[in-house]
C-alpha cells in the first residue's frame, strides 16, 4: 500500500528480506547481459499512445484531434491488445493519421496493463518516440521537443511526479543507488531516442515483465523507467519545473481541485495537461472543469501536497491540492477556449455511429465470454466512413 505524505514522500508498506533483494538484484544484472544490440531498423520521429477500451479510446480520440488542431503532423501509433479496438474504430482513427497496432502481432502472450507502455515504445516503428498517455493533452505542437538541446545530449526527457521514494523502499538496494532525493517520474509523457537508450529501455521492460515483484513497491510502470536508467548508471534529463495541478476553485480561498497534472517543457512553459482524475469518457459535454492552474513558484522553498476526495456524480475522485509557495493562474487567460474545443470534439465523437457501435463491442467484450474469438462472424461492422459518420 502507498501513502502519499504532505511533505512529498511516497511511503510503501511492502518490505523485502535480504534474500529476495539479492535475487532481484541478480535477476536484472543477469538480464542486461542478454540484451541484444540495437536492431537499427527503426526510423523517424513519432508519437506513441496506448489506448484500448472505452476510457482510453475516448481519451485518445480527444488527444489526437487536439494534436492535429495544434498543427502537429507527427505520425501517431495507437497500441492495444487483442480485441480492445474493433476494425471500425481502427478505420476511424486512420482518418486522423493514426496507425493502430495490436501487441499480439508482436508477441504471443498478452501484455498486461501498464507494461504495454514500454513494450509499445520498444516495438513502435519510430527511432525517436514521444510517448503520451491517452488522457494527456498537448496545448501546442510538441514536435519541437525532438530538437531540444538537452534531449539531444541525453537521448531522454523525463517529467517529474510530486513525490520522492522513501529511503527504506527495497528498490534502492536492488539497483544499488543512494540517490534518495531524486524526484519520482511521471510517465504520462516520455521522450526517448531508442538508439541511444536501447539497453535502458530493455531493462525497463524487464522490470515491467517482473511486475509481480516490482509493482509491489513501485507505483506501476512509471518509475521503472527512471530506475532502469539509474541501475545502468546512465544520466537522464528530468524537467526541472515541478509538476502543477489544474482544476476548479473550491469555496475555501486558495483551494483548487487539482484533477489534471500540469507539466512543462525545458523552458518552463506549460505543455502537457494530463487529465488523469476526470477522464474524457466520464466527462459531461457541458462540464468544463479547467479553471485554475496551481503550481509551486520557481524558487519555492515550502512545497507540500494534500490528497483530498471529491464526489463527482456519486463517485469519489481523488485530487491533489498544492500547499506552500504556490501561484495560481487563470486557465482561460493562458489557453483561451482550449477546453471548450476538447468538449466539442467529445460531443462530436459521441454522435458518431461508429462510437455507439464501439460501446456495444466493448460491452460484449467484457460480458460475453468468447465473444472476441468469433467477433467477425457475429457482428457485421460497417467499414465505410461515409456511412459511419
Secondary structure, DSSP 8 states (H G I E B T S, - for coil): -EEE-TTSEEEE-----HHHHHHHHHHHHHHHTT---------SEEEEEE--HHHHHHHHHHHHHHHHHTT---EEEEEE-TTSS-HHHHHHHHTTTEEEEEGGGT-SS---GGGHHHHHHHHSS-SEEEEEETTEEESS-GGGGGG-HHHHHHSEEB-EEEEEE-TTSTHHHHHT---TTSEEE-TTEEEEETTTSHHHHHHHHHHHHTHHHHTTTS-TTHHHHHHHHHHTT----B-SS--EEEEEE-SSTT-EEEEEEEEE-TTS-EEEEE--SS-GGG--TT-----EEEEE-TT-S-EEEEEEEEEETTEEEEEEEEEESEEEEEHHHHHTTHHHHHHHHHHHHHHSHHHHHHHHHHHHHHHSTTTGGGHHHH------HHHH-
